[in-house]
């Protein structure tokens, strides 16, 4: 499964894969695999990404189109 939304959020924020991989404490190559869907994203990485972008895991994985977290 390709995770287009994490790629879109990254590029909309003018960030490189390297910059996001440093936030996640993983290699750029591992992060690249997450974006392309060639490797599944562990839940702890989804949590970190959702927190970083101030959104929900459901938004990241395409279960909702509501980008804002529920308050």
Secondary structure, DSSP 8 states (H G I E B T S, - for coil): ---HHHHHHHHHTT--HHHHHHHHTS-HHHHHHHHHTSS---HHHHHHHHHHHTS-HHHHTTS-S--S---
